[in-house]
Amino acid sequence: MAHFISEDCIACGVCQPECPVEAISEGDIYAIDPDLCTDCGACADVCPVGAAQPE
């Protein structure tokens, strides 16, 4: 099961460098590629607004 980034994302960029498989892409709201995500939770651990959530 992959994580996803909700509408609560503030595009701060903290999550992107934490992803060990580079599944997070930058945008107005960051996005996680579900095909690459290994559900490690590293993004959720650092997100200041709780936007990175398990799907």
C-alpha distance matrix in Angstrom:
0.0 3.8 6.9 9.8 13.5 15.6 19.2 20.3 19.9 23.4 22.8 24.1 22.3 21.6 17.9 18.6 20.5 18.2 15.3 16.0 14.7 16.3 13.4 15.2 18.2 21.1 22.4 23.9 20.4 18.1 15.1 12.0 11.5 8.0 9.7 10.7 8.2 7.6 6.2 9.8 10.8 14.1 14.2 13.8 16.5 19.0 18.6 22.0 21.1 17.6 16.3 13.1 10.7 7.3 6.4
3.8 0.0 3.8 6.6 10.3 12.9 16.5 17.6 16.7 20.1 19.2 20.6 18.7 18.3 14.6 15.0 17.2 15.2 12.3 13.6 12.2 13.2 10.1 11.5 14.4 17.3 18.7 20.3 16.9 14.4 11.5 8.2 8.3 5.3 7.9 8.3 5.4 6.4 5.0 8.7 9.1 11.8 11.3 11.5 14.5 16.4 15.8 19.3 18.5 15.3 13.6 10.2 8.7 6.2 5.8
6.9 3.8 0.0 3.8 7.0 9.7 13.4 14.0 13.2 16.6 16.0 17.3 15.8 15.3 11.8 12.9 15.4 13.4 11.2 13.4 12.7 13.0 9.9 10.1 13.0 15.3 16.5 17.7 14.1 11.8 9.5 6.9 8.7 7.1 10.5 10.2 6.9 8.4 6.0 8.6 7.5 10.0 8.5 8.3 11.7 13.3 12.2 15.6 14.7 11.6 9.8 6.4 5.3 4.2 5.2
9.8 6.6 3.8 0.0 3.8 6.4 9.9 11.2 10.4 14.0 13.6 15.5 14.5 14.7 11.6 12.5 15.8 14.5 12.5 15.3 14.4 13.7 10.4 9.4 11.4 13.2 13.7 14.4 10.8 9.1 6.9 5.6 8.2 7.6 11.4 11.6 9.1 11.5 9.6 12.0 10.4 12.1 9.6 9.4 13.2 13.9 11.9 14.9 13.4 10.8 8.0 5.7 5.5 6.3 6.1
13.5 10.3 7.0 3.8 0.0 3.8 6.9 7.8 6.6 10.2 10.1 12.3 11.9 12.5 10.0 11.4 14.9 14.1 12.9 16.3 15.9 14.3 11.5 9.2 10.5 11.2 11.2 11.4 7.6 6.6 5.9 6.7 10.1 10.7 14.4 14.1 11.8 14.4 12.5 14.1 11.7 12.6 9.3 9.1 12.7 12.5 9.8 12.3 10.5 8.7 5.2 4.5 6.2 8.7 9.2
15.6 12.9 9.7 6.4 3.8 0.0 3.8 5.3 6.0 9.8 10.9 13.4 14.0 14.8 12.9 14.6 18.2 17.4 16.6 20.1 19.7 18.1 15.2 12.8 13.6 13.6 12.6 11.6 8.0 8.7 8.7 10.2 13.3 13.6 17.4 17.6 15.3 17.7 15.4 17.2 14.5 15.6 12.3 11.2 14.7 14.5 11.2 12.7 9.9 8.5 5.0 6.5 7.3 10.1 10.1
19.2 16.5 13.4 9.9 6.9 3.8 0.0 3.8 5.4 8.3 10.1 13.0 14.4 15.8 14.8 16.3 19.9 19.7 19.2 22.8 22.4 20.4 17.7 14.8 14.7 13.8 11.9 9.8 7.0 9.3 10.3 12.7 15.7 16.6 20.2 20.5 18.6 21.2 19.1 20.7 17.9 18.6 15.1 14.2 17.3 16.5 12.9 13.5 10.4 10.3 7.1 9.7 10.9 13.9 13.7
20.3 17.6 14.0 11.2 7.8 5.3 3.8 0.0 3.8 6.4 9.2 11.2 13.2 13.9 13.5 15.7 19.0 18.6 18.8 22.5 22.7 20.8 18.6 15.5 15.8 14.6 13.2 11.0 8.3 10.2 12.0 14.1 17.6 18.5 22.1 21.8 19.5 21.7 19.3 20.2 17.0 17.4 13.9 12.5 15.2 14.1 10.3 10.2 6.8 7.5 5.2 8.8 10.5 14.1 14.8
19.9 16.7 13.2 10.4 6.6 6.0 5.4 3.8 0.0 3.8 5.5 7.8 9.5 10.7 10.4 12.2 15.6 15.6 15.9 19.7 20.0 17.7 15.8 12.4 12.5 11.0 10.0 8.4 5.6 6.9 9.4 11.9 15.5 17.0 20.4 19.7 17.6 20.1 18.1 18.8 15.7 15.4 11.7 11.4 14.0 12.2 8.6 9.1 7.0 8.0 5.2 7.9 10.7 14.3 15.3
23.4 20.1 16.6 14.0 10.2 9.8 8.3 6.4 3.8 0.0 3.8 5.5 8.4 10.1 11.0 12.7 15.7 16.3 17.3 21.1 21.6 19.0 17.8 14.1 13.6 11.2 10.0 7.9 6.8 8.5 11.8 14.5 18.1 20.1 23.3 22.2 20.3 22.8 21.0 21.2 18.2 17.2 13.5 13.6 15.4 12.9 9.5 9.0 7.7 10.1 8.3 11.0 14.2 17.8 19.0
22.8 19.2 16.0 13.6 10.1 10.9 10.1 9.2 5.5 3.8 0.0 3.8 5.5 8.3 9.2 9.9 12.9 14.2 15.0 18.7 19.0 16.0 15.1 11.3 10.4 7.6 7.0 6.1 5.6 6.1 9.8 12.6 16.0 18.5 21.3 19.9 18.5 21.2 20.0 20.1 17.6 16.2 12.5 13.7 15.5 12.7 10.0 10.5 10.2 12.0 9.8 11.3 14.8 18.1 19.2
24.1 20.6 17.3 15.5 12.3 13.4 13.0 11.2 7.8 5.5 3.8 0.0 3.8 5.7 8.1 9.3 11.4 12.7 14.4 18.0 19.0 16.3 16.1 12.5 12.1 9.6 10.1 9.7 9.3 8.9 12.4 14.5 18.0 20.4 23.0 21.1 19.5 21.8 20.5 19.9 17.2 15.2 11.9 13.2 14.1 10.8 8.7 8.7 9.8 12.0 10.9 12.1 15.9 19.2 21.0
22.3 18.7 15.8 14.5 11.9 14.0 14.4 13.2 9.5 8.4 5.5 3.8 0.0 3.8 5.5 5.7 7.8 9.6 11.1 14.5 15.5 12.6 13.0 9.5 9.4 7.5 9.4 10.4 9.7 7.9 10.9 12.4 15.5 18.2 20.4 18.1 16.8 19.1 18.3 17.6 15.4 13.0 10.0 12.3 13.2 10.1 8.9 10.3 11.8 13.0 11.7 11.7 15.5 18.3 20.1
21.6 18.3 15.3 14.7 12.5 14.8 15.8 13.9 10.7 10.1 8.3 5.7 3.8 0.0 3.8 5.8 6.7 7.3 9.8 13.2 15.0 12.9 13.5 10.6 11.7 10.7 12.9 13.8 12.4 10.3 12.8 13.4 16.6 18.7 20.9 18.4 16.5 18.0 17.0 15.6 13.2 10.4 8.0 10.1 10.1 6.7 6.6 8.3 10.8 11.7 11.4 10.9 14.6 17.3 19.7
17.9 14.6 11.8 11.6 10.0 12.9 14.8 13.5 10.4 11.0 9.2 8.1 5.5 3.8 0.0 3.8 5.8 5.3 6.7 10.4 11.9 10.1 10.2 7.7 9.8 9.9 12.4 13.8 11.7 8.9 10.3 10.1 13.3 15.1 17.4 14.8 12.7 14.3 13.3 12.2 10.0 7.5 4.7 7.6 8.5 6.2 6.2 9.3 11.1 10.7 9.9 8.4 11.8 14.1 16.4
18.6 15.0 12.9 12.5 11.4 14.6 16.3 15.7 12.2 12.7 9.9 9.3 5.7 5.8 3.8 0.0 3.8 5.4 5.7 9.1 9.9 7.2 8.0 5.5 7.1 7.7 11.0 13.4 11.8 8.4 9.5 9.3 11.8 14.3 15.9 13.2 12.0 14.1 14.0 13.2 12.0 9.5 7.3 10.8 11.9 9.8 9.9 12.9 14.4 14.1 12.7 10.9 14.2 16.0 17.8
20.5 17.2 15.4 15.8 14.9 18.2 19.9 19.0 15.6 15.7 12.9 11.4 7.8 6.7 5.8 3.8 0.0 3.8 5.6 7.8 9.7 7.7 9.9 8.5 10.2 10.8 14.3 16.7 15.5 12.2 13.2 12.5 14.5 16.9 18.0 14.7 13.6 15.0 15.3 13.6 12.9 9.6 8.8 12.4 12.4 10.3 11.6 14.4 16.7 16.5 15.7 13.7 16.8 18.4 20.5
18.2 15.2 13.4 14.5 14.1 17.4 19.7 18.6 15.6 16.3 14.2 12.7 9.6 7.3 5.3 5.4 3.8 0.0 3.8 6.2 9.0 8.4 10.0 9.2 12.0 13.1 16.4 18.5 16.5 13.2 13.7 12.3 14.4 16.0 17.3 14.0 12.1 12.7 12.5 10.3 9.5 6.0 6.1 9.6 9.2 8.0 10.1 13.2 15.6 14.7 14.5 12.0 14.7 15.9 18.5
15.3 12.3 11.2 12.5 12.9 16.6 19.2 18.8 15.9 17.3 15.0 14.4 11.1 9.8 6.7 5.7 5.6 3.8 0.0 3.8 5.6 5.3 6.6 6.9 10.2 12.4 15.7 18.2 16.0 12.3 11.8 9.6 11.2 12.6 13.5 10.2 8.5 9.4 9.9 8.4 8.6 6.2 6.3 10.0 10.7 10.3 11.7 15.3 16.9 15.5 14.5 11.5 13.7 14.2 16.3
16.0 13.6 13.4 15.3 16.3 20.1 22.8 22.5 19.7 21.1 18.7 18.0 14.5 13.2 10.4 9.1 7.8 6.2 3.8 0.0 3.8 5.8 8.0 9.7 12.8 15.4 18.9 21.7 19.5 15.8 14.9 12.2 12.7 13.8 13.8 10.0 9.1 8.9 10.5 8.6 10.2 8.1 9.6 12.9 13.1 13.3 15.2 18.7 20.5 18.9 18.1 14.9 16.5 16.4 18.4
14.7 12.2 12.7 14.4 15.9 19.7 22.4 22.7 20.0 21.6 19.0 19.0 15.5 15.0 11.9 9.9 9.7 9.0 5.6 3.8 0.0 3.8 5.5 8.5 11.3 14.5 17.9 20.9 18.9 15.1 13.4 10.5 10.0 11.2 10.5 6.7 7.0 7.7 10.3 9.7 11.7 10.6 11.2 14.5 15.5 15.8 17.0 20.6 21.9 20.1 18.7 15.4 16.8 16.3 17.5
16.3 13.2 13.0 13.7 14.3 18.1 20.4 20.8 17.7 19.0 16.0 16.3 12.6 12.9 10.1 7.2 7.7 8.4 5.3 5.8 3.8 0.0 3.8 5.6 7.9 10.9 14.4 17.6 16.0 12.2 11.0 8.9 8.9 11.3 11.2 7.7 8.3 10.3 12.2 12.0 12.9 11.3 10.8 14.3 15.7 15.1 15.8 19.3 20.4 19.2 17.3 14.5 16.6 16.8 17.9
13.4 10.1 9.9 10.4 11.5 15.2 17.7 18.6 15.8 17.8 15.1 16.1 13.0 13.5 10.2 8.0 9.9 10.0 6.6 8.0 5.5 3.8 0.0 3.8 6.6 10.2 13.1 16.1 14.0 10.3 8.1 5.4 5.2 7.6 8.2 5.3 5.6 8.8 10.3 11.2 11.9 11.3 10.1 13.2 15.4 15.2 15.1 18.7 19.2 17.5 15.2 12.3 14.0 14.0 14.6
15.2 11.5 10.1 9.4 9.2 12.8 14.8 15.5 12.4 14.1 11.3 12.5 9.5 10.6 7.7 5.5 8.5 9.2 6.9 9.7 8.5 5.6 3.8 0.0 3.8 6.8 9.7 12.6 10.5 6.7 5.5 4.5 6.4 9.4 11.0 8.9 8.4 11.5 12.0 12.6 12.2 11.2 8.8 11.9 14.2 13.3 12.6 15.9 16.3 15.2 12.7 10.4 12.9 13.9 14.7
18.2 14.4 13.0 11.4 10.5 13.6 14.7 15.8 12.5 13.6 10.4 12.1 9.4 11.7 9.8 7.1 10.2 12.0 10.2 12.8 11.3 7.9 6.6 3.8 0.0 3.8 6.7 10.1 9.0 5.7 5.3 6.4 7.8 11.4 12.9 11.3 11.6 15.0 15.6 16.4 15.8 14.7 12.0 14.9 17.3 15.8 14.6 17.4 17.5 17.1 14.2 12.7 15.4 16.8 17.1
21.1 17.3 15.3 13.2 11.2 13.6 13.8 14.6 11.0 11.2 7.6 9.6 7.5 10.7 9.9 7.7 10.8 13.1 12.4 15.4 14.5 10.9 10.2 6.8 3.8 0.0 3.8 7.2 7.2 4.9 6.8 9.2 11.3 14.8 16.5 15.0 15.0 18.3 18.5 19.0 17.8 16.3 13.2 15.8 18.0 15.8 14.2 16.3 16.4 16.8 13.9 13.5 16.6 18.7 19.2
22.4 18.7 16.5 13.7 11.2 12.6 11.9 13.2 10.0 10.0 7.0 10.1 9.4 12.9 12.4 11.0 14.3 16.4 15.7 18.9 17.9 14.4 13.1 9.7 6.7 3.8 0.0 3.8 5.0 5.0 7.3 10.7 12.8 16.1 18.2 17.4 17.3 20.8 20.6 21.5 19.9 18.9 15.5 17.4 19.9 17.7 15.4 16.9 16.4 17.0 13.8 14.2 17.2 19.6 19.6
23.9 20.3 17.7 14.4 11.4 11.6 9.8 11.0 8.4 7.9 6.1 9.7 10.4 13.8 13.8 13.4 16.7 18.5 18.2 21.7 20.9 17.6 16.1 12.6 10.1 7.2 3.8 0.0 3.8 6.3 9.2 12.9 15.4 18.3 20.8 20.3 19.7 23.1 22.4 23.3 21.3 20.4 16.7 18.0 20.5 18.3 15.3 16.2 15.0 16.2 13.0 14.4 17.3 20.1 20.1
20.4 16.9 14.1 10.8 7.6 8.0 7.0 8.3 5.6 6.8 5.6 9.3 9.7 12.4 11.7 11.8 15.5 16.5 16.0 19.5 18.9 16.0 14.0 10.5 9.0 7.2 5.0 3.8 0.0 3.8 6.5 10.0 13.0 15.4 18.3 17.9 16.8 20.1 19.0 20.2 18.0 17.5 13.8 14.7 17.6 15.8 12.7 14.0 12.5 13.0 9.6 10.8 13.6 16.3 16.4
18.1 14.4 11.8 9.1 6.6 8.7 9.3 10.2 6.9 8.5 6.1 8.9 7.9 10.3 8.9 8.4 12.2 13.2 12.3 15.8 15.1 12.2 10.3 6.7 5.7 4.9 5.0 6.3 3.8 0.0 3.8 7.0 10.1 12.8 15.5 14.6 13.6 16.8 16.1 17.1 15.2 14.6 11.0 12.6 15.4 13.8 11.3 13.5 12.8 12.7 9.5 9.3 12.4 14.7 15.2
15.1 11.5 9.5 6.9 5.9 8.7 10.3 12.0 9.4 11.8 9.8 12.4 10.9 12.8 10.3 9.5 13.2 13.7 11.8 14.9 13.4 11.0 8.1 5.5 5.3 6.8 7.3 9.2 6.5 3.8 0.0 3.8 6.6 9.2 11.9 11.5 10.7 14.2 13.9 15.5 14.3 14.3 11.1 12.8 16.0 15.2 13.0 15.8 14.9 13.9 10.5 9.3 11.4 12.9 12.7
12.0 8.2 6.9 5.6 6.7 10.2 12.7 14.1 11.9 14.5 12.6 14.5 12.4 13.4 10.1 9.3 12.5 12.3 9.6 12.2 10.5 8.9 5.4 4.5 6.4 9.2 10.7 12.9 10.0 7.0 3.8 0.0 3.8 6.0 8.7 8.0 6.9 10.5 10.4 12.3 11.7 12.1 9.7 11.5 14.7 14.6 13.2 16.6 16.0 14.3 11.3 8.9 10.4 10.9 10.8
11.5 8.3 8.7 8.2 10.1 13.3 15.7 17.6 15.5 18.1 16.0 18.0 15.5 16.6 13.3 11.8 14.5 14.4 11.2 12.7 10.0 8.9 5.2 6.4 7.8 11.3 12.8 15.4 13.0 10.1 6.6 3.8 0.0 3.8 5.4 5.5 6.1 9.9 11.0 13.3 13.7 14.4 12.6 14.6 17.7 17.9 16.9 20.3 19.8 17.9 14.9 12.3 13.2 12.8 12.0
8.0 5.3 7.1 7.6 10.7 13.6 16.6 18.5 17.0 20.1 18.5 20.4 18.2 18.7 15.1 14.3 16.9 16.0 12.6 13.8 11.2 11.3 7.6 9.4 11.4 14.8 16.1 18.3 15.4 12.8 9.2 6.0 3.8 0.0 3.8 5.4 5.1 8.2 9.0 12.1 12.9 14.5 13.3 14.6 17.7 18.7 17.8 21.3 20.5 18.0 15.4 12.4 12.1 10.7 9.4
9.7 7.9 10.5 11.4 14.4 17.4 20.2 22.1 20.4 23.3 21.3 23.0 20.4 20.9 17.4 15.9 18.0 17.3 13.5 13.8 10.5 11.2 8.2 11.0 12.9 16.5 18.2 20.8 18.3 15.5 11.9 8.7 5.4 3.8 0.0 3.8 5.9 8.3 10.5 13.3 15.0 16.3 15.7 17.4 20.2 21.2 20.8 24.4 24.0 21.5 18.9 15.9 15.7 13.9 12.7
10.7 8.3 10.2 11.6 14.1 17.6 20.5 21.8 19.7 22.2 19.9 21.1 18.1 18.4 14.8 13.2 14.7 14.0 10.2 10.0 6.7 7.7 5.3 8.9 11.3 15.0 17.4 20.3 17.9 14.6 11.5 8.0 5.5 5.4 3.8 0.0 3.8 6.4 9.2 11.1 13.0 13.7 13.4 15.7 18.1 18.8 18.9 22.6 22.8 20.5 18.3 14.9 15.3 14.0 13.8
8.2 5.4 6.9 9.1 11.8 15.3 18.6 19.5 17.6 20.3 18.5 19.5 16.8 16.5 12.7 12.0 13.6 12.1 8.5 9.1 7.0 8.3 5.6 8.4 11.6 15.0 17.3 19.7 16.8 13.6 10.7 6.9 6.1 5.1 5.9 3.8 0.0 3.8 5.6 7.8 9.4 10.5 10.3 12.2 14.7 15.8 15.9 19.7 19.8 17.2 15.4 11.8 12.0 10.5 11.0
7.6 6.4 8.4 11.5 14.4 17.7 21.2 21.7 20.1 22.8 21.2 21.8 19.1 18.0 14.3 14.1 15.0 12.7 9.4 8.9 7.7 10.3 8.8 11.5 15.0 18.3 20.8 23.1 20.1 16.8 14.2 10.5 9.9 8.2 8.3 6.4 3.8 0.0 3.8 5.5 8.4 10.0 11.1 12.6 14.4 16.2 17.0 20.8 21.2 18.3 17.2 13.4 12.9 10.9 11.9
6.2 5.0 6.0 9.6 12.5 15.4 19.1 19.3 18.1 21.0 20.0 20.5 18.3 17.0 13.3 14.0 15.3 12.5 9.9 10.5 10.3 12.2 10.3 12.0 15.6 18.5 20.6 22.4 19.0 16.1 13.9 10.4 11.0 9.0 10.5 9.2 5.6 3.8 0.0 3.8 5.5 8.3 9.3 9.7 11.7 14.1 14.6 18.3 18.4 15.2 14.5 10.7 9.7 7.5 9.2
9.8 8.7 8.6 12.0 14.1 17.2 20.7 20.2 18.8 21.2 20.1 19.9 17.6 15.6 12.2 13.2 13.6 10.3 8.4 8.6 9.7 12.0 11.2 12.6 16.4 19.0 21.5 23.3 20.2 17.1 15.5 12.3 13.3 12.1 13.3 11.1 7.8 5.5 3.8 0.0 3.8 5.7 8.1 8.9 9.6 12.1 13.6 17.2 18.1 15.2 15.1 11.4 11.1 9.8 12.4
10.8 9.1 7.5 10.4 11.7 14.5 17.9 17.0 15.7 18.2 17.6 17.2 15.4 13.2 10.0 12.0 12.9 9.5 8.6 10.2 11.7 12.9 11.9 12.2 15.8 17.8 19.9 21.3 18.0 15.2 14.3 11.7 13.7 12.9 15.0 13.0 9.4 8.4 5.5 3.8 0.0 3.8 5.4 5.1 6.2 9.0 10.2 13.6 14.4 11.5 11.8 8.3 8.3 8.0 11.3
14.1 11.8 10.0 12.1 12.6 15.6 18.6 17.4 15.4 17.2 16.2 15.2 13.0 10.4 7.5 9.5 9.6 6.0 6.2 8.1 10.6 11.3 11.3 11.2 14.7 16.3 18.9 20.4 17.5 14.6 14.3 12.1 14.4 14.5 16.3 13.7 10.5 10.0 8.3 5.7 3.8 0.0 3.8 5.5 5.2 6.7 8.9 12.4 14.1 11.9 12.4 9.3 10.6 11.2 14.4
14.2 11.3 8.5 9.6 9.3 12.3 15.1 13.9 11.7 13.5 12.5 11.9 10.0 8.0 4.7 7.3 8.8 6.1 6.3 9.6 11.2 10.8 10.1 8.8 12.0 13.2 15.5 16.7 13.8 11.0 11.1 9.7 12.6 13.3 15.7 13.4 10.3 11.1 9.3 8.1 5.4 3.8 0.0 3.8 5.4 5.5 6.1 9.9 11.2 9.3 9.1 6.2 8.6 10.2 13.1
13.8 11.5 8.3 9.4 9.1 11.2 14.2 12.5 11.4 13.6 13.7 13.2 12.3 10.1 7.6 10.8 12.4 9.6 10.0 12.9 14.5 14.3 13.2 11.9 14.9 15.8 17.4 18.0 14.7 12.6 12.8 11.5 14.6 14.6 17.4 15.7 12.2 12.6 9.7 8.9 5.1 5.5 3.8 0.0 3.8 5.5 5.3 8.7 9.3 6.6 7.4 4.8 6.3 8.4 11.7
16.5 14.5 11.7 13.2 12.7 14.7 17.3 15.2 14.0 15.4 15.5 14.1 13.2 10.1 8.5 11.9 12.4 9.2 10.7 13.1 15.5 15.7 15.4 14.2 17.3 18.0 19.9 20.5 17.6 15.4 16.0 14.7 17.7 17.7 20.2 18.1 14.7 14.4 11.7 9.6 6.2 5.2 5.4 3.8 0.0 3.8 6.0 8.5 10.4 8.5 10.4 8.4 9.8 11.5 15.1
19.0 16.4 13.3 13.9 12.5 14.5 16.5 14.1 12.2 12.9 12.7 10.8 10.1 6.7 6.2 9.8 10.3 8.0 10.3 13.3 15.8 15.1 15.2 13.3 15.8 15.8 17.7 18.3 15.8 13.8 15.2 14.6 17.9 18.7 21.2 18.8 15.8 16.2 14.1 12.1 9.0 6.7 5.5 5.5 3.8 0.0 3.8 6.2 9.0 8.4 10.0 8.9 11.4 13.9 17.2
18.6 15.8 12.2 11.9 9.8 11.2 12.9 10.3 8.6 9.5 10.0 8.7 8.9 6.6 6.2 9.9 11.6 10.1 11.7 15.2 17.0 15.8 15.1 12.6 14.6 14.2 15.4 15.3 12.7 11.3 13.0 13.2 16.9 17.8 20.8 18.9 15.9 17.0 14.6 13.6 10.2 8.9 6.1 5.3 6.0 3.8 0.0 3.8 5.6 5.4 6.5 6.5 9.5 12.7 15.6
22.0 19.3 15.6 14.9 12.3 12.7 13.5 10.2 9.1 9.0 10.5 8.7 10.3 8.3 9.3 12.9 14.4 13.2 15.3 18.7 20.6 19.3 18.7 15.9 17.4 16.3 16.9 16.2 14.0 13.5 15.8 16.6 20.3 21.3 24.4 22.6 19.7 20.8 18.3 17.2 13.6 12.4 9.9 8.7 8.5 6.2 3.8 0.0 3.8 5.9 7.9 9.4 12.1 15.6 18.4
21.1 18.5 14.7 13.4 10.5 9.9 10.4 6.8 7.0 7.7 10.2 9.8 11.8 10.8 11.1 14.4 16.7 15.6 16.9 20.5 21.9 20.4 19.2 16.3 17.5 16.4 16.4 15.0 12.5 12.8 14.9 16.0 19.8 20.5 24.0 22.8 19.8 21.2 18.4 18.1 14.4 14.1 11.2 9.3 10.4 9.0 5.6 3.8 0.0 3.8 5.6 8.3 10.6 14.3 16.6
17.6 15.3 11.6 10.8 8.7 8.5 10.3 7.5 8.0 10.1 12.0 12.0 13.0 11.7 10.7 14.1 16.5 14.7 15.5 18.9 20.1 19.2 17.5 15.2 17.1 16.8 17.0 16.2 13.0 12.7 13.9 14.3 17.9 18.0 21.5 20.5 17.2 18.3 15.2 15.2 11.5 11.9 9.3 6.6 8.5 8.4 5.4 5.9 3.8 0.0 3.8 5.6 7.0 10.6 13.2
16.3 13.6 9.8 8.0 5.2 5.0 7.1 5.2 5.2 8.3 9.8 10.9 11.7 11.4 9.9 12.7 15.7 14.5 14.5 18.1 18.7 17.3 15.2 12.7 14.2 13.9 13.8 13.0 9.6 9.5 10.5 11.3 14.9 15.4 18.9 18.3 15.4 17.2 14.5 15.1 11.8 12.4 9.1 7.4 10.4 10.0 6.5 7.9 5.6 3.8 0.0 3.8 6.0 9.8 11.5
13.1 10.2 6.4 5.7 4.5 6.5 9.7 8.8 7.9 11.0 11.3 12.1 11.7 10.9 8.4 10.9 13.7 12.0 11.5 14.9 15.4 14.5 12.3 10.4 12.7 13.5 14.2 14.4 10.8 9.3 9.3 8.9 12.3 12.4 15.9 14.9 11.8 13.4 10.7 11.4 8.3 9.3 6.2 4.8 8.4 8.9 6.5 9.4 8.3 5.6 3.8 0.0 3.8 7.1 9.3
10.7 8.7 5.3 5.5 6.2 7.3 10.9 10.5 10.7 14.2 14.8 15.9 15.5 14.6 11.8 14.2 16.8 14.7 13.7 16.5 16.8 16.6 14.0 12.9 15.4 16.6 17.2 17.3 13.6 12.4 11.4 10.4 13.2 12.1 15.7 15.3 12.0 12.9 9.7 11.1 8.3 10.6 8.6 6.3 9.8 11.4 9.5 12.1 10.6 7.0 6.0 3.8 0.0 3.8 6.3
7.3 6.2 4.2 6.3 8.7 10.1 13.9 14.1 14.3 17.8 18.1 19.2 18.3 17.3 14.1 16.0 18.4 15.9 14.2 16.4 16.3 16.8 14.0 13.9 16.8 18.7 19.6 20.1 16.3 14.7 12.9 10.9 12.8 10.7 13.9 14.0 10.5 10.9 7.5 9.8 8.0 11.2 10.2 8.4 11.5 13.9 12.7 15.6 14.3 10.6 9.8 7.1 3.8 0.0 3.8
6.4 5.8 5.2 6.1 9.2 10.1 13.7 14.8 15.3 19.0 19.2 21.0 20.1 19.7 16.4 17.8 20.5 18.5 16.3 18.4 17.5 17.9 14.6 14.7 17.1 19.2 19.6 20.1 16.4 15.2 12.7 10.8 12.0 9.4 12.7 13.8 11.0 11.9 9.2 12.4 11.3 14.4 13.1 11.7 15.1 17.2 15.6 18.4 16.6 13.2 11.5 9.3 6.3 3.8 0.0
